[in-house]
Amino acid sequence: MCADERQFERLLALHCAPVLKNRKASNMFHVEKDAFEDLHATLSLYHEKLEKKGICLRLFQQNKERVTVFVYRRRRLSLLLQREDVRVFLQRYGYPSLGLSEILDHLDRRLDEAEGYPHEIGVFLGYPLYDVEGFIEQRECVMMGYWKVYRYPSAARRLFALYDACIRELLNGLRCGQCIEQLI
């Protein structure tokens, strides 16, 4: 395994373990384009490897020096985005009611246009809609973890613990010499 592959697998484990372990619909991480000898070759290799496991990779913000790697489970994300409350919420931000690729194309445009991140991105990352709305409305949060929590802190704590366990499991496996496909 080359250095680019080791580095990419570590990033996947650190940032996307819950997705890889099928506990979450999607996640993302950022990569400086010049941090890899050949980022596109590495992405292509892992797209092929992970697609066999039902996991997709998509690159956002390709025109920037720091790109966003969006890792998702197609079926889980599609089901999430088809929920009536989520569809209505996303329509407020101009998202189409079409298929997943059209919705992700719109998200890519929103990411390119935004200074930081469009607040609705939390929905794509599987954050509860009431927490995404709480963030947008600048309510007072009751706790912070992988996102700001506005309701149901006990449920959020359990979920955060599950995500932490996924990350530990994958990082430990990588340290023991296993590759990412063996761990998911």
Secondary structure by P-SEA (a helix, b strand, c coil): ccaaaaaaaaaaaaccccccccccccccccccccccccaaaaaaaaaaaaaaacbbbbbccccccbbbbbbbcaaaaaaaaacaaaaaaaaaaccccccaaaaaaaaaaaaaacccccccccccccccaaaaaaaaaccccccccccccccaaaaaaaaaaaaaaaaaaaaaaaaacccccccc
